[in-house]
Amino acid sequence: MADLKIKTNSGTTASFQEEDLAELMMSLRGPLLRPEDAAYEPARHVYNGMFAGRHPGAILRARSTADVIDAVRFAANHDLVVAVRGGGHSVAGNSICDDGLIIDLTELNGIHLDRKAGTVRVQGGATWGDVDRETQAFGLATPGGVVSTTGIGGLTLNGGIGWLRNKHGLSCDNLVSAEVVTASGELITASAAENPDLFWALRGGGGNFGVVTSFEFKVHPVGPIVPAALVMYPLAEAANVLRKWRDWLPDAQEDITSNAIPFTVPVSEHMPPPVHGQQVLIIAGVYPGDVEEGLRLIQPLRELGTPLFDMSGPLPFRAMQSSFDFFFPLENPLISYWKSIYLNELGDDAIEILAEAANNRTSELSMINIVHLGKGVRSVGAKETAFGERTASFMISLDANWRDTTGDTARHAAWARSYWDRLNPLSTGGVYLNFVGAEDKDADKLVRSAFGAQL
């Protein structure tokens, strides 16, 4: 068997013969996949096709915390380049690297719900769909994201903006404790009582503090049926609908979470045929309380104009959580470059820019997420966690997505950058790290934008 070659942090290549790996291989429960192994190719796939060409030197598919500890110690001893993969959704490509070692947590996905304590313990490779499957069986939930195949780790460590945010806050706000393998291979617990500085950093501070092998979250009564708005308005009416949506938000019940999303409806079995191929503005909302009361409260979202199609009504919370899954497949993935920004208000000038951006998308697969941030996000003090933005009322994500590989990357990325530049003078100066594309120009500036006064 050929030597295993893995890139080091100094830029050299470490070469390992079988005898060099013998002790590691004897202790591991999970496989160490090499480029020649049949399981290697599917294991290296991630959800952003921009990084489809990256080929790690090896992939360790961990099956226990001990596997992670041994992998981290092995990498530290040999100064190896390491990336950690949870769900593989990192828009910036952080879950895959060229020639380095991937610590893959995919099979480390156990979940234990403690209904008496009101918590759920989740291993680091689980997805939000895994969590919802276990908690929703008992009418419970913890705030996750908006795509159920997203891994819990990356989303939580960078904040976690989802459908429960205005009632129950961000994913990181619901973190009770975490087990972390440090860079030296030590397993420690981070909580309010143990290693509180690390616990503060894990709640929105990013994934560079260690490998989190398990998360403990608070759970809340939610569903299993929730009242949901899913209304498609003609994109040509985007500016008018967005103004009415903005004007409704201050009077809305505080627990309602609502997004506005301009995009082109794909031809898909998951979307209603009458709107296939049409450019629309989706107004979405979720009320995590009484169904009849919630339907009454969200009714104004269905009356912002003349809908092309209205899918609103009582909906399983798990269905809402997975409603955009089809748009982000692992096989034949989208190529994505995203830019995020925060606004204190959605003024008419910002609405005009967003409406223009929506109508000038360079790809029908591109979309814009206009996310309202309410009481649940602001109820946590600015200094209580590392998350960088607690006061803004809106987060905007300009999501350039495409599939062609004909060198059009610059044109699609320029769409996101150009409209981000136009919104920037109206912004708080912050960015949301879960919705940031690969940045190779000024990483220091990006970090300062994300964390602001927390640095």
WOMO-V62567 format. One record per residue. RES is the residue in one letter. NEAR is the number of other ideal C-beta (glycine too) atoms within 10 Angstrom. D_CENTER is the distance of its C-alpha to the mean C-alpha in Angstrom with 1 decimal. Layout:
<<RES/NEAR/D_CENTER> <RES/NEAR/D_CENTER>>
//
This chain:
<<M/7/38.7> <A/9/37.5> <D/12/36.3> <L/18/32.6> <K/14/31.5> <I/21/28.5> <K/20/27.8> <T/15/28.5> <N/12/27.2> <S/8/30.5> <G/7/30.2> <T/9/32.6> <T/11/32.3> <A/19/33.0> <S/11/35.0> <F/17/35.3> <Q/11/38.1> <E/10/38.1> <E/7/40.0> <D/15/37.5> <L/16/34.8> <A/10/37.1> <E/11/36.4> <L/16/32.6> <M/12/32.9> <M/7/35.3> <S/12/32.8> <L/20/29.6> <R/12/28.7> <G/22/26.1> <P/19/27.1> <L/18/26.9> <L/21/26.3> <R/16/28.2> <P/15/28.1> <E/8/31.2> <D/13/29.8> <A/8/29.0> <A/12/25.7> <Y/16/24.5> <E/11/23.6> <P/10/21.2> <A/19/19.7> <R/20/18.8> <H/14/16.9> <V/23/13.2> <Y/21/11.3> <N/24/12.1> <G/18/15.9> <M/20/16.6> <F/24/16.7> <A/15/18.7> <G/9/21.7> <R/17/20.7> <H/14/22.8> <P/26/22.6> <G/21/25.9> <A/21/25.0> <I/25/22.3> <L/27/22.9> <R/22/21.5> <A/28/21.8> <R/17/23.3> <S/15/24.0> <T/17/23.3> <A/16/26.6> <D/25/25.3> <V/29/22.6> <I/20/25.3> <D/22/27.7> <A/27/25.3> <V/25/24.4> <R/16/28.2> <F/23/29.1> <A/22/26.7> <A/14/28.0> <N/9/31.6> <H/14/31.3> <D/14/29.0> <L/21/26.6> <V/20/23.5> <V/22/20.6> <A/21/16.9> <V/28/14.9> <R/29/13.0> <G/30/11.0> <G/29/9.3> <G/23/9.8> <H/24/6.8> <S/28/7.1> <V/24/8.2> <A/21/10.8> <G/16/12.2> <N/21/12.1> <S/26/12.3> <I/23/15.6> <C/20/18.7> <D/13/22.2> <D/16/25.0> <G/22/23.4> <L/26/22.6> <I/25/19.4> <I/25/18.9> <D/28/17.3> <L/29/16.3> <T/20/15.8> <E/16/19.1> <L/23/18.6> <N/18/17.2> <G/14/19.8> <I/16/19.4> <H/12/22.2> <L/18/22.5> <D/11/25.1> <R/11/26.1> <K/6/28.9> <A/12/26.9> <G/15/24.0> <T/19/21.4> <V/24/19.4> <R/17/19.2> <V/27/16.5> <Q/24/16.8> <G/31/14.2> <G/26/13.8> <A/25/13.1> <T/25/10.5> <W/29/10.0> <G/17/12.7> <D/20/14.9> <V/25/14.6> <D/25/15.4> <R/14/18.3> <E/17/20.0> <T/26/19.6> <Q/18/20.3> <A/11/23.5> <F/12/24.7> <G/14/23.3> <L/22/20.7> <A/29/17.0> <T/31/14.7> <P/30/11.9> <G/26/8.6> <G/25/6.0> <V/21/7.8> <V/22/7.8> <S/22/9.7> <T/19/9.5> <T/26/6.1> <G/26/7.5> <I/30/8.2> <G/28/9.0> <G/27/6.6> <L/27/4.4> <T/32/8.0> <L/27/9.7> <N/27/8.2> <G/29/8.7> <G/29/6.6> <I/28/7.8> <G/25/8.8> <W/26/12.3> <L/26/14.2> <R/24/13.6> <N/26/17.1> <K/21/18.8> <H/24/17.2> <G/25/15.0> <L/26/11.6> <S/29/10.3> <C/23/12.0> <D/25/15.1> <N/24/15.7> <L/24/15.8> <V/17/19.5> <S/20/19.9> <A/27/18.5> <E/21/20.4> <V/23/20.0> <V/24/21.9> <T/16/23.0> <A/14/23.9> <S/10/27.4> <G/18/26.5> <E/12/27.2> <L/16/25.4> <I/13/25.1> <T/15/23.8> <A/23/22.0> <S/16/22.6> <A/10/24.6> <A/9/27.7> <E/11/27.0> <N/18/25.7> <P/11/24.6> <D/9/23.8> <L/19/21.3> <F/22/19.8> <W/17/19.6> <A/19/17.8> <L/26/15.2> <R/24/14.1> <G/30/12.0> <G/22/14.0> <G/18/11.9> <G/20/12.6> <N/10/16.2> <F/19/18.2> <G/24/18.6> <V/26/17.2> <V/25/16.0> <T/23/17.7> <S/22/17.3> <F/27/15.8> <E/20/18.0> <F/27/16.7> <K/17/18.9> <V/23/19.2> <H/18/20.6> <P/11/22.7> <V/23/20.7> <G/23/22.1> <P/17/22.4> <I/16/23.4> <V/24/22.0> <P/24/23.4> <A/25/21.1> <A/27/21.7> <L/19/20.8> <V/23/23.3> <M/24/23.7> <Y/26/25.9> <P/17/27.5> <L/21/25.6> <A/14/29.1> <E/17/29.0> <A/26/25.6> <A/18/27.2> <N/16/29.4> <V/25/26.8> <L/25/24.4> <R/17/27.3> <K/17/28.2> <W/25/24.6> <R/20/24.5> <D/12/28.0> <W/17/27.2> <L/14/24.3> <P/9/26.6> <D/7/28.8> <A/20/26.1> <Q/15/25.8> <E/12/23.5> <D/18/21.5> <I/23/20.4> <T/26/16.9> <S/22/17.1> <N/20/15.4> <A/28/17.4> <I/20/16.3> <P/24/18.8> <F/23/18.8> <T/18/21.3> <V/20/21.6> <P/13/21.7> <V/8/24.6> <S/11/23.0> <E/6/24.3> <H/11/21.3> <M/20/22.4> <P/13/25.9> <P/11/28.4> <P/10/30.0> <V/17/27.1> <H/12/26.3> <G/11/26.2> <Q/14/26.4> <Q/19/24.5> <V/24/23.3> <L/29/21.6> <I/21/19.7> <I/29/20.1> <A/23/18.0> <G/27/18.5> <V/29/18.5> <Y/24/21.1> <P/22/20.7> <G/18/24.4> <D/12/27.7> <V/16/27.4> <E/10/30.6> <E/12/30.0> <G/23/26.4> <L/17/27.7> <R/13/30.3> <L/19/27.8> <I/24/25.5> <Q/12/28.5> <P/17/28.6> <L/24/25.3> <R/18/27.4> <E/11/30.2> <L/22/28.8> <G/17/30.7> <T/9/31.8> <P/18/29.0> <L/19/29.0> <F/17/27.4> <D/15/26.4> <M/17/24.5> <S/19/24.4> <G/14/25.8> <P/13/25.3> <L/21/22.3> <P/15/21.1> <F/22/18.0> <R/20/16.6> <A/15/17.4> <M/20/15.5> <Q/28/12.4> <S/18/13.0> <S/21/14.6> <F/19/12.5> <D/15/12.2> <F/13/15.3> <F/16/14.1> <F/16/11.8> <P/12/14.4> <L/13/14.7> <E/6/18.3> <N/8/19.2> <P/20/15.7> <L/19/15.1> <I/21/15.7> <S/27/13.3> <Y/26/13.8> <W/24/11.9> <K/26/13.3> <S/26/12.4> <I/25/15.2> <Y/24/16.4> <L/20/19.7> <N/12/22.0> <E/10/23.4> <L/22/23.2> <G/13/26.7> <D/11/28.6> <D/12/28.2> <A/21/24.4> <I/20/24.7> <E/15/27.2> <I/17/24.9> <L/25/22.0> <A/22/24.4> <E/13/25.9> <A/22/22.6> <A/27/21.8> <N/13/25.3> <N/11/25.3> <R/25/22.3> <T/15/23.4> <S/19/21.7> <E/14/21.5> <L/20/18.1> <S/25/16.8> <M/21/15.5> <I/22/15.0> <N/20/12.8> <I/25/15.1> <V/24/13.7> <H/21/16.4> <L/21/16.0> <G/20/18.9> <K/12/20.8> <G/19/18.3> <V/25/16.3> <R/15/19.7> <S/14/21.4> <V/17/20.2> <G/8/22.3> <A/14/21.2> <K/10/22.5> <E/13/21.5> <T/23/18.1> <A/22/16.9> <F/26/14.3> <G/26/16.0> <E/23/16.3> <R/19/17.8> <T/12/20.4> <A/21/19.0> <S/19/19.2> <F/20/16.8> <M/26/13.7> <I/27/14.1> <S/24/11.9> <L/26/14.3> <D/23/12.8> <A/27/15.6> <N/23/15.5> <W/24/18.6> <R/11/20.3> <D/11/23.6> <T/11/24.3> <T/6/27.5> <G/7/26.6> <D/13/25.1> <T/15/22.0> <A/9/23.7> <R/12/24.5> <H/21/21.0> <A/21/19.4> <A/13/22.4> <W/20/21.6> <A/25/18.2> <R/16/20.1> <S/13/23.2> <Y/23/21.7> <W/20/19.6> <D/11/22.9> <R/16/24.6> <L/19/22.2> <N/12/22.2> <P/7/25.7> <L/17/24.6> <S/19/21.5> <T/18/21.2> <G/13/20.5> <G/21/17.0> <V/27/13.7> <Y/26/10.1> <L/26/9.0> <N/26/5.2> <F/23/7.1> <V/20/10.1> <G/20/12.1> <A/16/14.5> <E/14/17.1> <D/5/20.4> <K/6/22.7> <D/10/22.2> <A/9/19.7> <D/7/21.6> <K/11/21.3> <L/15/17.6> <V/16/17.3> <R/17/19.9> <S/23/18.2> <A/24/15.0> <F/19/17.2> <G/16/20.5> <A/9/23.0> <Q/17/21.1> <L/9/22.4>>
//
